[in-house]
Amino acid sequence: VDSQLATVYSTTVLLRVIDKLNLNQNSEFNGSDDDGLGLFNGIAFVRSLFSADTPIDISDRTTVENLRDAIDADRNSSTFVFWISADSQNPQLADNIANTVTESFIENQIERESLAARTASSALGSQLVKLKAAVEDAERKAEVFAQANNLARVGGLTLTDSQLVATSSQLSDAKA
């Protein structure tokens, strides 16, 4: 659950929010009302070089970092329920950001689960093909063995199987 919570802050989720709300055009988030935090932006750049997150261009980096700083996500330790909030100079924008982060997070989770399901399905499909080929090969070898050892087949059953079915049938008739 905590790893899912960390996904709220991921560049992938935040870029969706930025695109949906056009935050790269908003001076509060795009850095155009820079308050002299050039050093902070340099540190954010260096940090992004070592991040396993989605690579982004310089123009989006400031917006992503400002958005990341504006949101807060947490959960009660006794539940799996998240709460997401956002800060902005505009209360309506803060509300829109919190809701859009939630939507983007859910979309991201669905895509990840869908990808995992497709990957598992593909792996199982390839295993199924291999297993089917192995069964067909085993059946061919059994047929060759049966022919080489004069084991006759009656109605798809070997002679021994046919005798076992007949004996079982006779036993059932005798009990009746």
PAKOL-130350 format. One line per 5 residues: for each residue x, y, z of N, C-alpha, C. Coordinates in nm, 4 decimals, m for minus. Layout:
N
X,Y,Z,X,Y,Z,X,Y,Z | ...
***
This chain:
176
0.0832,m0.1194,0.0000,0.0000,0.0000,0.0000,0.0874,0.1254,0.0000 | 0.1973,0.1232,0.0763,0.2844,0.2404,0.0805,0.3506,0.2662,m0.0549 | 0.3811,0.1596,m0.1304,0.4384,0.1802,m0.2635,0.3348,0.2417,m0.3575 | 0.2081,0.2052,m0.3388,0.1025,0.2682,m0.4182,0.0896,0.4157,m0.3812 | 0.1034,0.4449,m0.2537,0.0960,0.5829,m0.2079,0.2089,0.6653,m0.2701
0.3268,0.6059,m0.2815,0.4399,0.6760,m0.3428,0.4129,0.7054,m0.4904 | 0.3318,0.6229,m0.5548,0.2981,0.6428,m0.6958,0.2232,0.7736,m0.7177 | 0.1529,0.8211,m0.6159,0.0813,0.9491,m0.6263,0.1779,1.0604,m0.6651 | 0.3004,1.0522,m0.6146,0.4016,1.1551,m0.6393,0.4869,1.1276,m0.7637 | 0.4585,1.0193,m0.8340,0.5411,0.9822,m0.9495,0.5254,1.0828,m1.0633
0.6312,1.0946,m1.1399,0.6297,1.1864,m1.2540,0.5198,1.1492,m1.3526 | 0.4966,1.0207,m1.3709,0.3925,0.9749,m1.4638,0.2557,1.0304,m1.4245 | 0.2213,1.0173,m1.2968,0.0917,1.0665,m1.2489,0.0881,1.2190,m1.2566 | 0.1957,1.2841,m1.2128,0.1969,1.4308,m1.2105,0.1914,1.4906,m1.3508 | 0.2573,1.4275,m1.4474,0.2494,1.4778,m1.5854,0.1065,1.4693,m1.6392
0.0323,1.3666,m1.6012,m0.1083,1.3572,m1.6419,m0.1881,1.4743,m1.5856 | m0.1616,1.5046,m1.4584,m0.2321,1.6148,m1.3933,m0.1978,1.7462,m1.4633 | m0.0707,1.7644,m1.4919,m0.0250,1.8869,m1.5591,m0.0938,1.9010,m1.6945 | m0.0998,1.7916,m1.7691,m0.1643,1.7955,m1.9011,m0.3143,1.8224,m1.8901 | m0.3809,1.7542,m1.7974,m0.5257,1.7697,m1.7850,m0.5656,1.9099,m1.7390
m0.4844,1.9681,m1.6500,m0.5197,2.0993,m1.5953,m0.4400,2.2138,m1.6576 | m0.3581,2.1805,m1.7562,m0.2777,2.2821,m1.8243,m0.1902,2.3615,m1.7259 | m0.1350,2.2931,m1.6272,m0.0569,2.3611,m1.5240,0.0750,2.4166,m1.5761 | 0.1212,2.3658,m1.6905,0.2440,2.4223,m1.7483,0.2201,2.5642,m1.8010 | 0.0939,2.6075,m1.8062,0.0593,2.7446,m1.8451,0.0252,2.8311,m1.7240
0.0305,2.7708,m1.6055,m0.0054,2.8413,m1.4827,0.1218,2.8896,m1.4140 | 0.1319,3.0212,m1.3929,0.2546,3.0794,m1.3367,0.2843,3.0295,m1.1952 | 0.1835,2.9879,m1.1235,0.2059,2.9349,m0.9886,0.2861,2.8049,m0.9923 | 0.2749,2.7307,m1.1027,0.3402,2.6004,m1.1110,0.4546,2.5951,m1.2115 | 0.4510,2.6767,m1.3166,0.5534,2.6647,m1.4203,0.6808,2.7420,m1.3909
0.6840,2.8138,m1.2783,0.8061,2.8842,m1.2399,0.8198,3.0220,m1.2986 | 0.7203,3.0703,m1.3717,0.7329,3.2033,m1.4329,0.7226,3.3139,m1.3294 | 0.6682,3.2834,m1.2115,0.6717,3.3821,m1.1034,0.7792,3.3406,m1.0028 | 0.8975,3.3073,m1.0593,1.0128,3.2585,m0.9830,1.0460,3.3551,m0.8699 | 1.0618,3.2982,m0.7528,1.0936,3.3800,m0.6363,1.2404,3.3662,m0.5964
1.3264,3.3425,m0.6952,1.4691,3.3357,m0.6680,1.5164,3.1992,m0.6219 | 1.4422,3.0952,m0.6530,1.4806,2.9616,m0.6112,1.5591,2.8887,m0.7197 | 1.6447,2.9596,m0.7880,1.7252,2.8991,m0.8935,1.8086,2.7839,m0.8425 | 1.8633,2.7965,m0.7223,1.9424,2.6890,m0.6638,1.8547,2.5660,m0.6400 | 1.7320,2.5884,m0.5915,1.6402,2.4772,m0.5700,1.6145,2.4036,m0.7005
1.5933,2.4782,m0.8087,1.5685,2.4147,m0.9386,1.6901,2.3357,m0.9840 | 1.8092,2.3850,m0.9540,1.9321,2.3116,m0.9875,1.9406,2.1823,m0.9094 | 1.9045,2.1868,m0.7825,1.9044,2.0663,m0.6991,1.7996,1.9682,m0.7508 | 1.6826,2.0193,m0.7875,1.5774,1.9331,m0.8425,1.6249,1.8665,m0.9705 | 1.6998,1.9393,m1.0519,1.7527,1.8824,m1.1761,1.8486,1.7676,m1.1455
1.9412,1.7907,m1.0530,2.0378,1.6864,m1.0176,1.9648,1.5660,m0.9597 | 1.8663,1.5896,m0.8738,1.7887,1.4805,m0.8155,1.7181,1.4007,m0.9248 | 1.6673,1.4690,m1.0261,1.5960,1.3989,m1.1329,1.6884,1.3110,m1.2162 | 1.8190,1.3453,m1.2197,1.9142,1.2636,m1.2946,1.9302,1.1252,m1.2327 | 1.9119,1.1162,m1.1012,1.9303,0.9900,m1.0305,1.7998,0.9204,m0.9984
1.6915,0.9744,m1.0467,1.5597,0.9186,m1.0201,1.5289,0.8091,m1.1209 | 1.4560,0.7077,m1.0766,1.4126,0.6005,m1.1670,1.2823,0.6387,m1.2353 | 1.2367,0.7598,m1.2105,1.1093,0.8059,m1.2625,1.1190,0.8381,m1.4111 | 1.0078,0.8700,m1.4719,0.9994,0.9027,m1.6127,1.0844,1.0259,m1.6448 | 1.1713,1.0187,m1.7462,1.2493,1.1371,m1.7810,1.1589,1.2455,m1.8401
1.1866,1.3721,m1.8044,1.1055,1.4823,m1.8537,1.1965,1.5946,m1.8990 | 1.1435,1.6832,m1.9833,1.2256,1.7931,m2.0305,1.2292,1.9053,m1.9274 | 1.3194,1.9976,m1.9485,1.3452,2.1046,m1.8517,1.2207,2.1888,m1.8255 | 1.1426,2.2179,m1.9287,1.0254,2.3037,m1.9106,0.9210,2.2390,m1.8193 | 0.9091,2.1067,m1.8242,0.8125,2.0378,m1.7388,0.8677,2.0094,m1.5994
0.9989,2.0035,m1.5868,1.0606,1.9679,m1.4592,1.0163,2.0622,m1.3473 | 1.0194,2.1921,m1.3727,0.9800,2.2897,m1.2709,0.8334,2.2711,m1.2340 | 0.7492,2.2519,m1.3334,0.6066,2.2336,m1.3075,0.5830,2.1072,m1.2253 | 0.6518,1.9981,m1.2594,0.6368,1.8727,m1.1851,0.6820,1.8916,m1.0407 | 0.7970,1.9539,m1.0201,0.8477,1.9735,m0.8841,0.7549,2.0636,m0.8022
0.7046,2.1695,m0.8638,0.6124,2.2583,m0.7926,0.4812,2.1879,m0.7599 | 0.4333,2.1064,m0.8528,0.3113,2.0300,m0.8269,0.3365,1.9274,m0.7166 | 0.4490,1.8592,m0.7224,0.4840,1.7604,m0.6193,0.4855,1.8256,m0.4811 | 0.5379,1.9482,m0.4735,0.5422,2.0207,m0.3461,0.4034,2.0661,m0.3007 | 0.3124,2.0826,m0.3956,0.1792,2.1343,m0.3638,0.0814,2.0258,m0.3191
0.1142,1.8996,m0.3426,0.0208,1.7947,m0.3047,0.0707,1.7193,m0.1817 | m0.0253,1.6613,m0.1131,0.0063,1.5798,0.0028,m0.0843,1.4577,m0.0035 | m0.0246,1.3421,0.0165,m0.1016,1.2179,0.0161,m0.0580,1.1353,0.1356 | m0.1551,1.0774,0.2010,m0.1243,0.9970,0.3185,m0.2373,0.8970,0.3392 | m0.2189,0.8101,0.4359,m0.3235,0.7145,0.4693,m0.3208,0.6894,0.6183
m0.4337,0.6509,0.6711,m0.4431,0.6097,0.8095,m0.3768,0.4729,0.8197 | m0.2913,0.4529,0.9164,m0.2166,0.3271,0.9253,m0.3050,0.2050,0.9459 | m0.4271,0.2243,0.9925,m0.5151,0.1096,1.0163,m0.6078,0.0789,0.8989 | m0.5983,0.1570,0.7911,m0.6835,0.1326,0.6740,m0.6000,0.1394,0.5473 | m0.6632,0.1079,0.4368,m0.5995,0.1179,0.3062,m0.6506,0.2390,0.2295
m0.7227,0.3262,0.2958,m0.7822,0.4431,0.2323,m0.6800,0.5567,0.2291 | m0.6635,0.6171,0.1119,m0.5729,0.7308,0.0946,m0.6526,0.8595,0.1075 | m0.5862,0.9653,0.1451,m0.6424,1.0984,0.1283,m0.5389,1.1811,0.0553 | m0.5870,1.2617,m0.0367,m0.4998,1.3450,m0.1197,m0.5505,1.4880,m0.1099 | m0.4576,1.5795,m0.0822,m0.4939,1.7210,m0.0770,m0.3931,1.7997,m0.1593
m0.4295,1.9236,m0.1910,m0.3420,2.0092,m0.2703,m0.3502,2.1525,m0.2192 | m0.2406,2.2234,m0.2320,m0.2349,2.3646,m0.1957,m0.2180,2.4473,m0.3224 | m0.2888,2.5592,m0.3254,m0.2763,2.6530,m0.4357,m0.3243,2.7893,m0.3871 | m0.2810,2.8921,m0.4584,m0.3298,3.0268,m0.4273,m0.4791,3.0362,m0.4566 | m0.5252,2.9527,m0.5482,m0.6656,2.9503,m0.5892,m0.7320,2.8256,m0.5293
m0.8268,2.8419,m0.4373,m0.8900,2.7258,m0.3724,m0.9569,2.6300,m0.4718 | m1.0186,2.6839,m0.5765,m1.0832,2.5984,m0.6771,m0.9784,2.5148,m0.7508 | m0.8644,2.5772,m0.7821,m0.7567,2.5034,m0.8484,m0.7025,2.3951,m0.7553 | m0.6896,2.4254,m0.6264,m0.6433,2.3255,m0.5296,m0.7376,2.2048,m0.5292 | m0.8673,2.2302,m0.5316,m0.9670,2.1238,m0.5360,m0.9536,2.0434,m0.6653
m0.9397,2.1121,m0.7783,m0.9240,2.0445,m0.9078,m0.7967,1.9599,m0.9107 | m0.6903,2.0123,m0.8531,m0.5643,1.9375,m0.8517,m0.5805,1.8094,m0.7701 | m0.6380,1.8199,m0.6498,m0.6557,1.7017,m0.5651,m0.7406,1.5959,m0.6361 | m0.8490,1.6383,m0.6989,m0.9355,1.5438,m0.7703,m0.8659,1.4840,m0.8919 | m0.7912,1.5657,m0.9639,m0.7233,1.5171,m1.0838,m0.6073,1.4256,m1.0475
m0.5381,1.4538,m0.9379,m0.4329,1.3623,m0.8915,m0.4961,1.2264,m0.8597 | m0.6096,1.2289,m0.7935,m0.6792,1.1040,m0.7599,m0.7164,1.0276,m0.8870 | m0.7763,1.0950,m0.9837,m0.8139,1.0307,m1.1102,m0.6917,0.9759,m1.1830 | m0.5858,1.0555,m1.1886,m0.4646,1.0138,m1.2594,m0.3982,0.8957,m1.1903 | m0.4013,0.8956,m1.0582,m0.3462,0.7835,m0.9825,m0.4243,0.6559,m1.0145
m0.5565,0.6643,m1.0142,m0.6400,0.5474,m1.0433,m0.6147,0.4981,m1.1862 | m0.6071,0.5898,m1.2818,m0.5780,0.5518,m1.4203,m0.4434,0.4804,m1.4287 | m0.3445,0.5334,m1.3586,m0.2105,0.4736,m1.3584,m0.2150,0.3325,m1.2999 | m0.2883,0.3146,m1.1905,m0.2986,0.1827,m1.1286,m0.3671,0.0836,m1.2224 | m0.4724,0.1279,m1.2896,m0.5432,0.0404,m1.3836,m0.4508,m0.0001,m1.4976
m0.3751,0.0950,m1.5508,m0.2816,0.0633,m1.6591,m0.1747,m0.0352,m1.6134 | m0.1219,m0.0161,m1.4930,m0.0193,m0.1064,m1.4407,m0.0747,m0.2468,m1.4218 | m0.1966,m0.2567,m1.3674,m0.2575,m0.3873,m1.3473,m0.2911,m0.4534,m1.4803 | m0.3343,m0.3743,m1.5760,m0.3650,m0.4261,m1.7085,m0.2382,m0.4789,m1.7761 | m0.1304,m0.4037,m1.7643,m0.0029,m0.4478,m1.8211,0.0428,m0.5768,m1.7547
0.0294,m0.5854,m1.6230,0.0684,m0.7073,m1.5517,m0.0167,m0.8255,m1.5980 | m0.1454,m0.8030,m1.6176,m0.2344,m0.9101,m1.6638,m0.1985,m0.9535,m1.8059 | m0.1691,m0.8565,m1.8938,m0.1293,m0.8905,m2.0310,0.0017,m0.9679,m2.0315 | 0.0959,m0.9277,m1.9472,0.2244,m0.9966,m1.9396,0.2045,m1.1392,m1.8903 | 0.1232,m1.1559,m1.7858,0.0960,m1.2898,m1.7334,0.0236,m1.3749,m1.8373
m0.0718,m1.3151,m1.9058,m0.1460,m1.3876,m2.0080,m0.0535,m1.4329,m2.1207 | 0.0361,m1.3459,m2.1611,0.1306,m1.3796,m2.2666,0.2223,m1.4933,m2.2225 | 0.2711,m1.4848,m2.0985,0.3595,m1.5895,m2.0465,0.2846,m1.7223,m2.0374 | 0.1607,m1.7183,m1.9881,0.0814,m1.8409,m1.9786,0.0488,m1.8969,m2.1171 | 0.0208,m1.8077,m2.2117,m0.0079,m1.8509,m2.3485,0.1106,m1.9224,m2.4107
0.2302,m1.8684,m2.3906,0.3484,m1.9334,m2.4479,0.3753,m2.0662,m2.3775 | 0.3490,m2.0738,m2.2471,0.3641,m2.2003,m2.1747,0.2627,m2.3025,m2.2251 | 0.1414,m2.2562,m2.2515,0.0368,m2.3454,m2.3009,0.0764,m2.4062,m2.4357 | 0.1337,m2.3252,m2.5223,0.1782,m2.3749,m2.6532,0.2854,m2.4816,m2.6337 | 0.3799,m2.4551,m2.5426,0.4881,m2.5518,m2.5172,0.4322,m2.6810,m2.4575
0.3393,m2.6683,m2.3629,0.2809,m2.7869,m2.3001,0.1991,m2.8689,m2.3999 | 0.1261,m2.8001,m2.4870,0.0478,m2.8703,m2.5889,0.1400,m2.9492,m2.6805 | 0.2504,m2.8878,m2.7207,0.3472,m2.9563,m2.8066,0.4071,m3.0762,m2.7341 | 0.4340,m3.0618,m2.6044,0.4905,m3.1723,m2.5267,0.3915,m3.2878,m2.5156 | 0.2634,m3.2585,m2.4952,0.1601,m3.3630,m2.4863,0.1473,m3.4347,m2.6204
0.1449,m3.3598,m2.7292,0.1343,m3.4216,m2.8606,0.2549,m3.5109,m2.8892 | 0.3733,m3.4655,m2.8491,0.4946,m3.5450,m2.8669,0.4870,m3.6725,m2.7839 | 0.4396,m3.6612,m2.6590,0.4270,m3.7783,m2.5723,0.3256,m3.8767,m2.6287 | 0.2155,m3.8248,m2.6833,0.1147,m3.9130,m2.7430,0.1717,m3.9866,m2.8642 | 0.2514,m3.9173,m2.9457,0.3147,m3.9830,m3.0619,0.4100,m4.0926,m3.0150
0.4881,m4.0635,m2.9133,0.5828,m4.1627,m2.8616,0.5085,m4.2819,m2.8018 | 0.3959,m4.2564,m2.7338,0.3177,m4.3657,m2.6771,0.2601,m4.4533,m2.7879 | 0.2164,m4.3914,m2.8952,0.1625,m4.4660,m3.0088,0.2710,m4.5522,m3.0732 | 0.3904,m4.4940,m3.0900,0.5022,m4.5700,m3.1474,0.5368,m4.6871,m3.0563 | 0.5401,m4.6620,m2.9244,0.5698,m4.7684,m2.8279,0.4645,m4.8785,m2.8351
0.3362,m4.8368,m2.8406,0.2279,m4.9357,m2.8457,0.2390,m5.0218,m2.9706 | 0.2695,m4.9627,m3.0826,0.2832,m5.0380,m3.2066,0.4063,m5.1280,m3.2028 | 0.5160,m5.0774,m3.1457,0.6398,m5.1555,m3.1398,0.6253,m5.2758,m3.0473 | 0.5367,m5.2673,m2.9511,0.5202,m5.3752,m2.8530,0.3891,m5.4514,m2.8722 | 0.3319,m5.4396,m2.9911,0.2092,m5.5116,m3.0273,0.0955,m5.4892,m2.9266
0.0851,m5.3655,m2.8805,m0.0266,m5.3300,m2.7932,m0.1367,m5.2736,m2.8818 | m0.2438,m5.3498,m2.8929,m0.3517,m5.3091,m2.9819,m0.4386,m5.2033,m2.9144 | m0.5011,m5.1219,m2.9952,m0.5932,m5.0208,m2.9434,m0.7334,m5.0572,m2.9896 | m0.8269,m5.0523,m2.8952,m0.9666,m5.0814,m2.9258,m1.0468,m4.9602,m2.8824 | m1.1095,m4.8927,m2.9777,m1.1908,m4.7749,m2.9448,m1.1099,m4.6669,m2.8739
m0.9863,m4.6504,m2.9109,m0.9032,m4.5470,m2.8510,m0.8372,m4.5918,m2.7219 | m0.8662,m4.7143,m2.6771,m0.8070,m4.7673,m2.5543,m0.7116,m4.8803,m2.5892 | m0.6109,m4.9001,m2.5060,m0.5231,m5.0148,m2.5258,m0.6014,m5.1400,m2.4898 | m0.5472,m5.2531,m2.5283,m0.6122,m5.3802,m2.4991,m0.6278,m5.3975,m2.3479 | m0.5259,m5.3603,m2.2722,m0.5310,m5.3711,m2.1264,m0.6415,m5.2829,m2.0705
m0.6523,m5.1605,m2.1208,m0.7585,m5.0697,m2.0759,m0.8950,m5.1287,m2.1088 | m0.9096,m5.1857,m2.2271,m1.0369,m5.2445,m2.2684,m1.0737,m5.3610,m2.1779 | m0.9738,m5.4444,m2.1444,m0.9989,m5.5571,m2.0556,m1.0413,m5.5076,m1.9166 | m0.9772,m5.3987,m1.8683,m1.0099,m5.3437,m1.7380,m1.1527,m5.2897,m1.7373 | m1.1940,m5.2229,m1.8434,m1.3304,m5.1704,m1.8536,m1.4304,m5.2852,m1.8578
m1.3981,m5.3901,m1.9331,m1.4896,m5.5049,m1.9442,m1.5029,m5.5758,m1.8094 | m1.3921,m5.5932,m1.7401,m1.3952,m5.6592,m1.6086,m1.4755,m5.5762,m1.5099 | m1.4575,m5.4462,m1.5114,m1.5307,m5.3560,m1.4229,m1.6797,m5.3632,m1.4525 | m1.7133,m5.3706,m1.5792,m1.8537,m5.3802,m1.6199,m1.9145,m5.5123,m1.5725 | m1.8385,m5.6212,m1.5875,m1.8868,m5.7521,m1.5429,m1.9071,m5.7527,m1.3904
m1.8174,m5.6873,m1.3179,m1.8282,m5.6790,m1.1731,m1.9530,m5.6018,m1.1332 | m1.9796,m5.4931,m1.2024,m2.1003,m5.4139,m1.1761,m2.2255,m5.4944,m1.2044 | m2.2237,m5.5729,m1.3157,m2.3411,m5.6545,m1.3492,m2.3622,m5.7621,m1.2451 | m2.2542,m5.8184,m1.1948,m2.2626,m5.9256,m1.0963,m2.3212,m5.8724,m0.9643 | m2.2872,m5.7517,m0.9286,m2.3382,m5.6919,m0.8045,m2.4861,m5.6584,m0.8167
m2.5319,m5.6308,m0.9346,m2.6713,m5.5904,m0.9555,m2.7563,m5.7090,m0.9539
***
